[in-house]
Each structure stands twice: as structure tokens, then as C-alpha cells.
Amino acid sequence: MEETKLTKEQKQEVAHRLYKELYSVIVQTSMNFLELGRLLKIIRDEKLYEYMGDGGYDSFRMFMADASLGIKHSTAYAFIRLYEVYVLKLGYPQQGLSDIPWAKLQLLAGIVEPQNKQQSDEWVEKARTLSNSDFTLEVREHKANAKETTFVPFPHMFRCKECGKWIITLTDENLCQGH
């Protein structure tokens, strides 16, 4: 079979189209996990699992163990938690979170609080705009400083490209020299 050669412009066009398709699927996937959380919450809270299948299920956990669903109970509880936190407690519309990967929202769920909506909005915006690694670092830094009176930046750690040893970026003023 003869291979078709594409010009640089054609490849750019294909790449752009595929990126748009990929982004659309990612957005739809994000909306789906929140919708899954909503549906699973209703089934769990209303004990509707007792009326499903042949004779129902004794518990939500047993319902989730049904192989036809293909969702682990821990994943189901994670979906429910995200729906409860972001949609019910913080009041975000599901569509308003569709451009944020569920892993970032899950990482953030323990930080955002309904009583501090402005801070929650700032965190959601960080989840939306930062790369996965930068966002994870921000969350870790926040958690490390949560109970402290003064903020100290989280040390950055990476491997040296020349020797392979670890490089840790930390200023002397933030390093304890021992007591």
C-alpha cells in the first residue's frame, strides 16, 4: 500500500483538528465523572440498589461489586465525593468544571471549603490553568504549610542531567540548621 505524504501545513491542520477532538473528549469525560457521581449518590443515598438486579443488593458496596458496572467501589466513592464537594457544597455547575481533569479535582477536594468560596475559586482556577506537576506541587506546598504560622516554600527536587544525583532547591533562610 502506498503511503501518502502530507505537507507540513497539512500535518499542522491534522494536528490541530485532532487536538480539538481530544480536548472535546476530555471535556465530555470530565462531565461524565461528575454525572456518575450524581447518579451513584442518588442510588446510594436512596438505597435504590435494594431494587436493582434480581432481588436487589444488600448494600451499596455489593451493588458496586457487580461486574457489569465495571467501577470499583473506591472509584464510585471518589466520584460521589467530587460531586458532593464541588456541585453540592461549593455550588459549581457541572459544566463549569468540565475542563478540569478529575485527578486534579480529587487532589483539591480536601483543601477547598464552602465557607471560603473565594479561596476555593482561586484553587479551582489553579487546577484549570496549571500543569499537573505544578498544580501537584502547589497542593503539596499548601498542605505542608496549612498548620504553620509562616509560609515556607516547598523544596523543589529534580535529577541533575549531568551526574544523575538529586538537586534540591531550598534557600538557607528556609532550612533548619538543627537545634
Backbone torsions as a table, in degrees:
resi	resn	phi	psi	omega
1	MET	NA	134.7	-177.0
2	GLU	-80.2	133.5	-179.7
3	GLU	-86.7	133.4	178.9
4	THR	-85.6	130.0	178.3
5	LYS	-92.3	127.3	177.7
6	LEU	-100.5	145.6	175.7
7	THR	-75.1	167.3	177.8
8	LYS	-58.6	-42.1	-179.7
9	GLU	-65.4	-39.7	178.1
10	GLN	-65.4	-40.9	177.9
11	LYS	-63.6	-40.1	177.4
12	GLN	-62.8	-40.6	179.3
13	GLU	-64.7	-45.2	178.0
14	VAL	-63.1	-44.3	-179.8
15	ALA	-61.5	-43.3	179.8
16	HIS	-63.9	-43.7	179.5
17	ARG	-63.8	-43.8	179.8
18	LEU	-66.1	-36.8	177.0
19	TYR	-62.2	-44.0	178.7
20	LYS	-62.0	-41.7	177.1
21	GLU	-63.1	-44.9	179.7
22	LEU	-60.3	-47.4	179.8
23	TYR	-60.6	-40.7	178.8
24	SER	-61.9	-42.1	178.1
25	VAL	-66.3	-39.4	178.6
26	ILE	-63.0	-44.3	178.3
27	VAL	-61.5	-45.6	179.7
28	GLN	-62.7	-40.0	178.3
29	THR	-62.3	-42.9	178.9
30	SER	-62.2	-40.6	178.0
31	MET	-66.8	-34.7	-179.7
32	ASN	-65.8	-40.3	-177.9
33	PHE	-68.6	-32.7	175.4
34	LEU	-70.1	-37.7	177.0
35	GLU	-67.6	-38.9	173.8
36	LEU	-58.6	-43.5	177.7
37	GLY	-60.0	-42.4	179.2
38	ARG	-62.7	-48.6	-178.6
39	LEU	-64.5	-44.7	179.7
40	LEU	-64.4	-36.5	177.9
41	LYS	-62.8	-44.6	179.3
42	ILE	-62.3	-47.1	179.7
43	ILE	-60.0	-43.4	-179.8
44	ARG	-68.6	-52.3	-173.9
45	ASP	-67.3	-35.7	-179.5
46	GLU	-90.9	2.3	-178.7
47	LYS	53.6	37.9	-180.0
48	LEU	-70.3	-17.0	176.3
49	TYR	-60.6	-23.9	179.1
50	GLU	-67.0	-16.5	-176.7
51	TYR	-112.8	11.0	-177.8
52	MET	-104.3	153.7	178.0
53	GLY	69.4	-167.4	178.2
54	ASP	-80.1	98.2	178.2
55	GLY	86.8	2.2	177.5
56	GLY	78.1	-179.4	179.6
57	TYR	-119.5	148.0	-179.0
58	ASP	-75.0	-24.5	-177.6
59	SER	-150.4	163.3	176.5
60	PHE	-63.2	-38.6	179.9
61	ARG	-61.7	-40.8	177.9
62	MET	-66.6	-38.6	176.6
63	PHE	-60.3	-44.2	-179.3
64	MET	-68.4	-23.3	179.8
65	ALA	-75.3	-10.7	178.7
66	ASP	-59.5	121.4	-175.7
67	ALA	-61.5	-25.6	-177.0
68	SER	-69.1	-21.5	179.4
69	LEU	-78.9	-37.9	178.0
70	GLY	70.8	23.0	178.9
71	ILE	-122.6	126.2	175.4
72	LYS	-68.5	149.8	-178.5
73	HIS	-61.7	-33.2	179.0
74	SER	-65.8	-37.1	176.9
75	THR	-68.0	-41.2	178.1
76	ALA	-59.7	-44.7	178.9
77	TYR	-65.7	-33.7	176.8
78	ALA	-65.8	-43.6	177.3
79	PHE	-60.8	-44.3	179.8
80	ILE	-62.0	-45.4	-178.8
81	ARG	-59.8	-44.2	-179.9
82	LEU	-63.9	-40.9	177.3
83	TYR	-63.2	-44.7	-179.6
84	GLU	-63.3	-47.0	-176.5
85	VAL	-66.2	-55.0	-169.8
86	TYR	-83.3	-38.9	-176.4
87	VAL	-89.9	-50.8	-175.6
88	LEU	-78.6	-47.8	-176.2
89	LYS	-81.7	-43.7	-176.6
90	LEU	-93.6	-14.8	174.3
91	GLY	78.0	19.2	177.1
92	TYR	-76.6	138.9	172.6
93	PRO	-71.5	147.1	-179.4
94	GLN	-54.8	-41.9	-178.5
95	GLN	-64.9	-27.6	-179.3
96	GLY	-72.0	-12.7	179.7
97	LEU	-110.1	2.1	-171.1
98	SER	-65.1	-19.4	-179.3
99	ASP	-95.3	10.9	179.3
100	ILE	-113.2	124.3	179.2
101	PRO	-59.4	144.6	-175.5
102	TRP	-63.7	-29.3	179.2
103	ALA	-64.3	-36.9	177.5
104	LYS	-68.6	-42.8	179.1
105	LEU	-64.3	-36.9	178.7
106	GLN	-65.8	-42.5	178.1
107	LEU	-62.4	-35.5	-176.2
108	LEU	-83.5	-20.2	-171.8
109	ALA	-55.6	-31.2	-179.6
110	GLY	-81.1	-6.1	-176.8
111	ILE	-103.6	-43.7	-175.5
112	VAL	-69.1	143.2	-176.3
113	GLU	-136.1	136.4	179.6
114	PRO	-60.0	-31.9	-178.1
115	GLN	-73.9	-11.9	177.1
116	ASN	-127.5	71.3	-175.0
117	LYS	-62.4	-37.8	-179.4
118	GLN	-62.1	-45.8	178.4
119	GLN	-65.0	-39.2	177.6
120	SER	-61.8	-42.2	177.7
121	ASP	-60.7	-40.5	179.0
122	GLU	-63.8	-42.5	178.9
123	TRP	-65.6	-41.5	178.8
124	VAL	-62.7	-39.0	177.9
125	GLU	-65.8	-38.7	175.9
126	LYS	-62.7	-42.2	178.4
127	ALA	-61.1	-34.9	-178.4
128	ARG	-73.0	-36.6	-169.2
129	THR	-105.9	-28.0	-177.1
130	LEU	-81.7	154.2	173.3
131	SER	-66.4	163.5	179.5
132	ASN	-57.0	-44.8	-176.9
133	SER	-68.7	-42.1	178.8
134	ASP	-66.2	-39.6	179.2
135	PHE	-65.2	-44.6	178.8
136	THR	-60.1	-41.8	177.9
137	LEU	-62.6	-43.5	178.2
138	GLU	-60.2	-43.6	-179.5
139	VAL	-65.7	-45.6	178.7
140	ARG	-61.1	-41.7	178.6
141	GLU	-62.5	-43.7	178.8
142	HIS	-61.9	-46.9	-179.2
143	LYS	-64.1	-38.2	-180.0
144	ALA	-67.0	-26.8	-177.7
145	ASN	-102.1	-1.8	-171.3
146	ALA	-56.8	-38.8	-176.0
147	LYS	-103.7	10.5	-178.8
148	GLU	-98.4	154.8	179.2
149	THR	-85.4	-24.8	177.3
150	THR	-121.4	144.7	-179.0
151	PHE	-84.0	131.2	175.1
152	VAL	-127.1	124.6	-179.2
153	PRO	-59.9	146.1	177.9
154	PHE	-71.3	135.1	178.8
155	PRO	-66.6	142.2	175.3
156	HIS	-95.6	139.0	-176.2
157	MET	-133.4	131.2	178.7
158	PHE	-155.0	165.4	-177.8
159	ARG	-88.5	140.1	174.9
160	CYS	-71.4	131.2	-179.4
161	LYS	-70.2	-23.5	-177.5
162	GLU	-85.1	-48.4	-174.3
163	CYS	-110.2	-14.2	178.7
164	GLY	84.1	-2.3	178.9
165	LYS	-80.3	167.5	-178.6
166	TRP	-80.6	139.8	172.1
167	ILE	-113.9	128.1	178.7
168	ILE	-119.7	121.5	179.9
169	THR	-94.2	118.1	-178.5
170	LEU	-158.5	131.2	179.3
171	THR	-81.2	153.4	-179.8
172	ASP	-59.2	-34.4	-178.8
173	GLU	-67.2	-18.1	178.6
174	ASN	-105.2	9.1	-178.2
175	LEU	-109.7	126.7	176.9
176	CYS	-79.6	129.0	-179.0
177	GLN	-92.2	6.8	-177.7
178	GLY	96.9	164.5	-177.8
179	HIS	-120.4	NA	NA
